Amino acid sequence: MIQVDLFGPGARTTDPSTSHEAADRARPRAATDRGRVLLVHAKYLSGLTDFELAERMDRQQTSVGKRRGELRDAGFIEATKDLRPAPSGSRAIVWRITRDGLNLIAEMKRDAP
């Protein structure tokens, strides 16, 4: 069984108080959003930029980017070599779900009531 802390740390001890306040506000939704990030990526196996992910989740790019980054750190999302234009015209990294991410989704579905 894959073990993952879907809640994770909210803010680093060295972060300013505003970061801790933001983490406290986001904590109830963060685990759910991590799960949604994985599920959305599982539907788009060729990958998504954070901007494309944000559009599909109806969240801000900065919020989904944070959740995607946490999943990347856990090994469930990885960068591809592809880049696509962001709304600004700059190039954005395309991220995709890993085999471990797909396995985690399968485990979550098996363990669901």
Backbone bond lengths (Angstrom), bond angles and torsions (degrees), N, CA, C in turn:
res aa  C-N    CA-C-N  psi(-1)  N-CA   C-N-CA  omega(-1)  CA-C   N-CA-C  phi
1 M - - - 1.449 - - 1.522 109.45 -
2 I 1.294 117.09 137.26 1.458 122.69 177.96 1.520 108.25 -81.83
3 Q 1.321 116.56 128.67 1.451 120.93 177.92 1.526 108.78 -101.95
4 V 1.305 116.72 129.08 1.458 120.77 176.92 1.519 108.67 -146.15
5 D 1.309 115.33 136.34 1.460 120.60 175.57 1.516 107.22 -89.30
6 L 1.329 116.60 99.35 1.457 119.68 -177.65 1.526 112.56 -70.21
7 F 1.317 117.04 -14.73 1.462 118.44 178.71 1.515 111.16 -87.52
8 G 1.328 117.88 -41.35 1.454 121.57 174.77 1.518 113.25 56.93
9 P 1.330 116.10 174.53 1.461 119.53 178.29 1.523 110.66 -71.41
10 G 1.310 115.93 145.25 1.451 119.39 -179.68 1.513 112.74 -83.02
11 A 1.310 116.84 -45.71 1.459 121.86 -179.53 1.521 107.43 -150.78
12 R 1.310 115.20 153.59 1.472 119.79 177.41 1.528 109.45 -73.25
13 T 1.294 116.04 152.59 1.465 119.76 179.78 1.519 111.64 -61.58
14 T 1.327 117.39 -24.99 1.464 121.39 -179.18 1.532 112.76 -86.87
15 D 1.326 117.85 -6.00 1.465 121.10 -179.48 1.529 110.86 -71.25
16 P 1.332 116.71 153.10 1.468 119.63 178.00 1.527 111.39 -68.26
17 S 1.307 116.28 165.62 1.464 121.66 -176.90 1.530 111.89 -59.45
18 T 1.321 117.69 -32.26 1.468 119.60 179.10 1.530 111.12 -64.05
19 S 1.324 117.51 -34.49 1.467 120.51 177.00 1.520 110.87 -67.26
20 H 1.327 117.30 -39.15 1.465 121.05 177.82 1.529 110.63 -66.47
21 E 1.324 117.02 -39.41 1.468 120.44 177.51 1.529 110.57 -64.23
22 A 1.323 117.27 -43.14 1.466 121.40 179.09 1.526 110.23 -64.15
23 A 1.324 117.12 -40.96 1.468 120.80 179.48 1.525 110.94 -63.57
24 D 1.328 116.28 -40.80 1.462 120.00 178.17 1.529 111.49 -62.41
25 R 1.332 116.76 -39.73 1.470 120.43 178.64 1.529 111.41 -68.95
26 A 1.320 116.86 -35.75 1.470 121.28 -175.22 1.527 113.02 -83.11
27 R 1.321 117.55 -22.06 1.465 121.63 -172.28 1.528 113.89 -51.25
28 P 1.326 120.91 -45.67 1.471 119.18 -178.16 1.530 113.24 -61.76
29 R 1.305 118.01 -28.23 1.457 121.90 -176.94 1.527 112.92 -97.43
30 A 1.321 117.88 -19.09 1.464 121.69 -171.58 1.523 113.25 -60.32
31 A 1.329 118.05 -47.65 1.467 120.07 -178.45 1.521 110.66 -62.79
32 T 1.310 116.74 -42.55 1.465 120.55 178.31 1.517 110.11 -62.37
33 D 1.312 117.21 -42.97 1.463 120.52 -179.97 1.527 111.76 -66.34
34 R 1.323 118.20 -35.02 1.467 119.44 175.69 1.524 110.18 -61.71
35 G 1.315 115.82 -44.06 1.462 119.57 177.18 1.513 111.65 -61.43
36 R 1.329 116.68 -41.85 1.469 120.53 178.44 1.525 111.40 -65.29
37 V 1.331 117.46 -39.67 1.466 120.58 177.30 1.527 109.46 -58.42
38 L 1.322 117.06 -45.85 1.463 120.18 178.63 1.522 111.27 -61.39
39 L 1.325 116.86 -45.79 1.469 120.49 -178.19 1.521 111.89 -63.88
40 V 1.317 116.89 -40.80 1.465 119.71 178.83 1.527 109.63 -65.35
41 H 1.326 117.02 -44.08 1.463 119.46 179.01 1.530 111.31 -63.37
42 A 1.326 117.57 -32.20 1.465 120.15 178.44 1.531 111.27 -66.48
43 K 1.326 117.25 -24.49 1.468 121.11 177.75 1.522 111.99 -81.91
44 Y 1.330 116.99 -20.34 1.464 123.01 -177.06 1.525 108.33 -123.89
45 L 1.315 116.27 73.75 1.460 121.17 -172.90 1.526 113.63 -63.65
46 S 1.333 117.52 -22.63 1.464 119.13 177.25 1.523 111.21 -77.58
47 G 1.328 118.00 -10.82 1.449 122.22 173.07 1.514 114.57 107.23
48 L 1.313 114.70 166.51 1.461 124.22 -179.01 1.519 109.76 -142.37
49 T 1.321 116.11 147.62 1.454 119.61 167.67 1.527 107.11 -78.55
50 D 1.314 117.18 165.78 1.465 119.34 176.53 1.527 111.14 -62.06
51 F 1.319 117.14 -31.01 1.464 120.50 179.13 1.525 110.75 -69.04
52 E 1.329 116.61 -41.99 1.468 120.50 177.27 1.522 110.58 -66.07
53 L 1.317 116.35 -40.46 1.461 121.48 177.11 1.524 110.53 -61.47
54 A 1.320 116.95 -45.77 1.470 121.32 179.75 1.520 111.11 -58.72
55 E 1.318 117.05 -41.74 1.465 120.93 179.83 1.524 110.44 -63.40
56 R 1.313 117.36 -42.11 1.466 121.12 -178.19 1.522 112.18 -72.51
57 M 1.326 117.21 -25.28 1.466 121.18 -179.81 1.523 112.96 -97.79
58 D 1.308 117.24 -7.33 1.460 122.05 -176.10 1.531 111.16 55.97
59 R 1.328 114.54 47.24 1.465 123.22 176.97 1.527 107.86 -131.43
60 Q 1.319 116.28 167.37 1.457 120.44 176.05 1.526 109.99 -72.59
61 Q 1.312 115.62 147.85 1.461 121.02 179.98 1.524 110.92 -58.41
62 T 1.316 117.55 -38.98 1.464 119.78 -178.69 1.529 111.13 -65.76
63 S 1.317 117.39 -34.20 1.472 120.97 179.44 1.521 111.25 -71.07
64 V 1.329 117.35 -48.47 1.467 119.00 -179.27 1.524 110.75 -69.31
65 G 1.338 116.25 -31.35 1.461 119.32 176.67 1.518 111.63 -62.94
66 K 1.324 116.69 -37.05 1.468 121.56 177.10 1.529 110.22 -64.51
67 R 1.321 117.01 -47.99 1.465 121.26 179.81 1.533 110.54 -64.80
68 R 1.333 117.25 -42.26 1.463 120.73 178.35 1.518 109.96 -62.33
69 G 1.332 117.04 -40.33 1.459 120.70 178.36 1.524 112.51 -62.19
70 E 1.318 116.19 -39.31 1.469 119.83 177.42 1.527 110.22 -64.53
71 L 1.327 116.30 -39.75 1.463 120.07 178.37 1.526 111.39 -70.37
72 R 1.314 117.19 -33.83 1.465 120.78 174.03 1.525 109.57 -62.12
73 D 1.323 116.48 -46.98 1.460 120.60 -179.49 1.525 111.87 -60.74
74 A 1.330 116.55 -29.99 1.468 121.68 179.51 1.532 111.78 -85.44
75 G 1.337 118.06 -6.39 1.454 121.51 177.72 1.520 115.27 90.07
76 F 1.329 117.67 13.78 1.464 121.04 -176.72 1.530 113.34 -99.18
77 I 1.323 117.00 -14.05 1.469 123.48 177.43 1.526 106.53 -134.26
78 E 1.348 116.24 144.09 1.465 119.08 178.39 1.521 110.25 -138.87
79 A 1.314 115.16 155.88 1.462 121.11 176.57 1.521 108.68 -76.10
80 T 1.321 115.49 143.03 1.465 120.25 170.68 1.523 106.74 -97.00
81 K 1.308 116.61 179.87 1.459 120.60 175.56 1.529 110.77 -86.06
82 D 1.345 115.90 -4.98 1.460 120.70 -176.74 1.525 111.87 -81.70
83 L 1.311 114.99 148.44 1.464 123.29 173.71 1.520 106.90 -130.35
84 R 1.338 116.37 140.47 1.456 120.99 176.28 1.523 108.30 -131.01
85 P 1.323 116.68 156.25 1.470 118.50 -179.22 1.525 112.50 -65.90
86 A 1.320 114.46 135.91 1.462 121.88 170.63 1.528 107.40 -84.36
87 P 1.325 118.46 169.30 1.462 120.09 178.15 1.536 113.26 -54.39
88 S 1.316 117.72 -29.37 1.464 121.54 -179.85 1.526 112.28 -76.89
89 G 1.332 116.60 -12.55 1.455 120.65 -175.16 1.519 112.47 97.97
90 S 1.326 117.29 -15.74 1.466 120.92 175.46 1.527 109.40 -68.24
91 R 1.316 115.36 159.50 1.456 119.16 178.32 1.532 109.92 -83.17
92 A 1.337 115.78 139.41 1.463 121.81 -179.51 1.525 109.39 -121.33
93 I 1.303 116.55 144.06 1.464 122.13 178.65 1.524 109.32 -68.16
94 V 1.326 115.27 139.76 1.461 121.68 173.01 1.527 106.90 -96.15
95 W 1.328 115.95 126.06 1.463 123.44 -177.90 1.523 108.72 -109.22
96 R 1.352 116.29 148.23 1.464 119.74 177.52 1.525 110.02 -138.75
97 I 1.305 114.05 158.87 1.456 121.11 178.10 1.528 109.09 -72.87
98 T 1.316 116.85 144.40 1.467 121.93 178.34 1.528 109.80 -92.86
99 R 1.302 115.62 171.89 1.473 120.85 174.72 1.524 109.47 -57.96
100 D 1.337 117.90 -42.04 1.470 120.56 177.92 1.524 111.12 -61.68
101 G 1.330 116.77 -37.33 1.461 120.29 177.23 1.514 111.57 -63.77
102 L 1.323 116.76 -43.01 1.465 120.76 177.37 1.525 110.78 -65.10
103 N 1.329 116.38 -38.58 1.465 119.93 177.30 1.521 111.48 -65.38
104 L 1.330 117.04 -38.36 1.462 120.95 177.49 1.524 110.55 -61.80
105 I 1.326 117.56 -44.28 1.463 120.78 177.87 1.523 110.39 -60.25
106 A 1.314 116.86 -43.56 1.469 120.65 179.09 1.527 110.68 -61.37
107 E 1.342 117.00 -41.91 1.468 121.08 177.22 1.524 111.35 -63.34
108 M 1.334 115.97 -44.21 1.463 119.79 -179.37 1.520 110.36 -61.58
109 K 1.330 117.47 -38.30 1.460 120.90 179.04 1.516 111.15 -68.91
110 R 1.334 116.88 -39.02 1.467 120.30 178.18 1.516 111.89 -66.53
111 D 1.344 116.28 -36.40 1.464 121.13 -177.37 1.520 113.97 -83.79
112 A 1.340 116.63 -10.02 1.476 119.95 -177.84 1.511 110.37 -66.77
113 P 1.339 116.34 144.14 1.473 119.67 179.94 1.518 112.31 -66.52
